[in-house]
Amino acid sequence: MPRGTKVERNSVSNQPHKLKYEAGKMNVKASDIKDAKKRGSSQRKEIAKKIKS
């Protein structure tokens, strides 16, 4: 891979600080983000869809 590629920009990892950051952006709890990840994909767009529905 070329240096400086942004491969993991579209996914959310299970690290607590990443979950907290995403939760803050979406105005939900970190546990809600974690639950949305368990129900489907770890892609940011998919998580946002699950949170909104």
LOFI-436143 format. One line per 3 residues: their letters; for each residue y, x, z of N, C-alpha, C, O, CB. Coordinates in nm, 3 decimals, padded with zeros to 5 digits. Glycine has a CB too. Layout:
<atoms>
a) Y:X:Z:Y:X:Z:Y:X:Z:Y:X:Z:Y:X:Z ~ ...
</atoms>
This chain:
<atoms>
mpr) -00.118:00.084:00.000:00.000:00.000:00.000:00.125:00.088:00.000:00.128:00.192:00.067:00.000:-00.095:00.122 ~ 00.224:00.048:-00.074:00.348:00.125:-00.072:00.414:00.116:00.064:00.400:00.017:00.136:00.443:00.076:-00.181 ~ 00.484:00.217:00.097:00.552:00.221:00.226:00.662:00.116:00.232:00.737:00.098:00.135:00.609:00.361:00.251
gtk) 00.673:00.048:00.343:00.779:-00.049:00.364:00.747:-00.190:00.318:00.837:-00.274:00.312:00.900:-00.003:00.296 ~ 00.622:-00.218:00.285:00.589:-00.355:00.243:00.586:-00.447:00.364:00.557:-00.404:00.476:00.452:-00.359:00.170 ~ 00.617:-00.571:00.341:00.625:-00.670:00.449:00.506:-00.764:00.440:00.521:-00.881:00.405:00.758:-00.750:00.441
ver) 00.390:-00.714:00.472:00.267:-00.789:00.456:00.255:-00.901:00.557:00.216:-01.012:00.520:00.148:-00.697:00.468 ~ 00.286:-00.877:00.681:00.262:-00.975:00.786:00.384:-01.061:00.819:00.388:-01.123:00.925:00.217:-00.905:00.910 ~ 00.481:-01.064:00.732:00.600:-01.145:00.757:00.570:-01.294:00.760:00.638:-01.369:00.829:00.703:-01.116:00.652
nsv) 00.469:-01.336:00.686:00.441:-01.479:00.674:00.346:-01.533:00.779:00.323:-01.653:00.786:00.385:-01.507:00.540 ~ 00.290:-01.445:00.861:00.194:-01.492:00.960:00.245:-01.463:01.101:00.331:-01.378:01.122:00.056:-01.425:00.939 ~ 00.190:-01.536:01.196:00.226:-01.520:01.337:00.105:-01.465:01.411:-00.004:-01.521:01.402:00.274:-01.656:01.399
snq) 00.124:-01.357:01.484:00.012:-01.299:01.559:00.000:-01.366:01.695:00.083:-01.450:01.731:00.030:-01.147:01.575 ~ -00.102:-01.329:01.770:-00.123:-01.387:01.903:-00.054:-01.309:02.014:-00.079:-01.335:02.132:-00.271:-01.395:01.932 ~ 00.031:-01.215:01.979:00.102:-01.139:02.082:00.203:-01.230:02.150:00.273:-01.306:02.084:00.172:-01.013:02.020
phk) 00.211:-01.222:02.284:00.299:-01.314:02.358:00.444:-01.312:02.312:00.507:-01.418:02.306:00.294:-01.280:02.505 ~ 00.499:-01.195:02.280:00.639:-01.191:02.239:00.660:-01.255:02.103:00.768:-01.309:02.076:00.689:-01.048:02.237 ~ 00.561:-01.251:02.016:00.571:-01.316:01.885:00.565:-01.468:01.901:00.640:-01.541:01.837:00.460:-01.267:01.791
lky) 00.474:-01.515:01.987:00.462:-01.659:02.012:00.591:-01.712:02.074:00.638:-01.820:02.037:00.343:-01.689:02.105 ~ 00.648:-01.638:02.167:00.771:-01.679:02.234:00.887:-01.685:02.135:00.970:-01.776:02.140:00.804:-01.584:02.349 ~ 00.894:-01.587:02.045:01.000:-01.583:01.944:00.992:-01.705:01.851:01.093:-01.771:01.826:00.990:-01.452:01.861
eag) 00.873:-01.732:01.801:00.855:-01.847:01.712:00.884:-01.978:01.785:00.943:-02.069:01.728:00.712:-01.850:01.656 ~ 00.843:-01.986:01.910:00.868:-02.107:01.989:01.018:-02.128:02.006:01.066:-02.241:01.998:00.799:-02.096:02.127 ~ 01.090:-02.022:02.029:01.235:-02.031:02.044:01.303:-02.078:01.916:01.399:-02.155:01.920:01.292:-01.897:02.086
kmn) 01.253:-02.032:01.803:01.309:-02.071:01.675:01.287:-02.218:01.646:01.371:-02.284:01.584:01.250:-01.987:01.564 ~ 01.172:-02.271:01.692:01.137:-02.410:01.661:01.166:-02.506:01.776:01.137:-02.625:01.766:00.991:-02.417:01.625 ~ 01.221:-02.456:01.886:01.252:-02.538:02.003:01.129:-02.606:02.060:01.132:-02.725:02.091:01.355:-02.642:01.969
vka) 01.020:-02.532:02.074:00.897:-02.582:02.134:00.845:-02.478:02.232:00.903:-02.370:02.244:00.790:-02.616:02.026 ~ 00.737:-02.510:02.301:00.675:-02.415:02.393:00.586:-02.319:02.317:00.538:-02.350:02.208:00.594:-02.489:02.501 ~ 00.565:-02.201:02.374:00.476:-02.103:02.313:00.334:-02.157:02.304:00.261:-02.124:02.211:00.478:-01.971:02.393
sdi) 00.295:-02.239:02.401:00.161:-02.298:02.398:00.145:-02.394:02.279:00.035:-02.409:02.226:00.133:-02.371:02.529 ~ 00.255:-02.458:02.237:00.249:-02.546:02.120:00.222:-02.465:01.994:00.148:-02.509:01.906:00.379:-02.626:02.106 ~ 00.283:-02.348:01.985:00.261:-02.260:01.870:00.115:-02.214:01.869:00.050:-02.212:01.765:00.357:-02.137:01.875
kda) 00.066:-02.178:01.986:-00.073:-02.131:01.997:-00.171:-02.242:01.957:-00.269:-02.215:01.889:-00.102:-02.084:02.140 ~ -00.144:-02.365:02.001:-00.230:-02.478:01.966:-00.227:-02.505:01.816:-00.330:-02.535:01.755:-00.186:-02.603:02.043 ~ -00.109:-02.494:01.756:-00.098:-02.516:01.611:-00.176:-02.410:01.535:-00.235:-02.439:01.431:00.050:-02.515:01.567
kkr) -00.176:-02.288:01.586:-00.254:-02.182:01.523:-00.403:-02.210:01.532:-00.477:-02.183:01.438:-00.221:-02.047:01.586 ~ -00.447:-02.264:01.645:-00.589:-02.295:01.664:-00.635:-02.407:01.570:-00.748:-02.406:01.523:-00.617:-02.334:01.810 ~ -00.546:-02.502:01.543:-00.581:-02.616:01.458:-00.585:-02.581:01.310:-00.638:-02.659:01.231:-00.483:-02.728:01.480
gss) -00.532:-02.467:01.272:-00.530:-02.436:01.130:-00.499:-02.291:01.103:-00.564:-02.201:01.158:-00.429:-02.522:01.059 ~ -00.404:-02.269:01.021:-00.369:-02.137:00.972:-00.270:-02.067:01.065:-00.209:-02.131:01.151:-00.310:-02.147:00.832 ~ -00.256:-01.936:01.048:-00.157:-01.861:01.125:-00.031:-01.836:01.042:00.056:-01.759:01.082:-00.216:-01.729:01.173
qrk) -00.022:-01.901:00.926:00.095:-01.887:00.840:00.211:-01.965:00.899:00.194:-02.077:00.949:00.064:-01.936:00.696 ~ 00.330:-01.905:00.894:00.449:-01.967:00.954:00.477:-02.107:00.899:00.509:-02.199:00.975:00.571:-01.878:00.931 ~ 00.465:-02.125:00.768:00.492:-02.256:00.707:00.394:-02.362:00.756:00.432:-02.475:00.783:00.487:-02.245:00.555
eia) 00.268:-02.324:00.766:00.165:-02.418:00.812:00.188:-02.456:00.958:00.171:-02.572:00.995:00.024:-02.357:00.794 ~ 00.226:-02.360:01.040:00.253:-02.387:01.181:00.371:-02.481:01.193:00.368:-02.574:01.273:00.280:-02.256:01.259 ~ 00.475:-02.459:01.114:00.593:-02.545:01.119:00.556:-02.689:01.081:00.605:-02.783:01.142:00.703:-02.492:01.025
kki) 00.471:-02.706:00.982:00.427:-02.840:00.942:00.353:-02.909:01.056:00.374:-03.027:01.081:00.338:-02.832:00.817 ~ 00.265:-02.835:01.123:00.186:-02.893:01.232:00.273:-02.929:01.352:00.249:-03.028:01.420:00.076:-02.797:01.274 ~ 00.374:-02.848:01.378:00.465:-02.874:01.490:00.548:-02.999:01.462:00.567:-03.082:01.552:00.558:-02.752:01.516
ks) 00.596:-03.014:01.341:00.683:-03.127:01.305:00.608:-03.259:01.297:00.666:-03.365:01.318:00.750:-03.100:01.174 ~ 00.478:-03.252:01.268:00.403:-03.377:01.253:00.344:-03.425:01.384:00.278:-03.529:01.388:00.292:-03.360:01.152
</atoms>
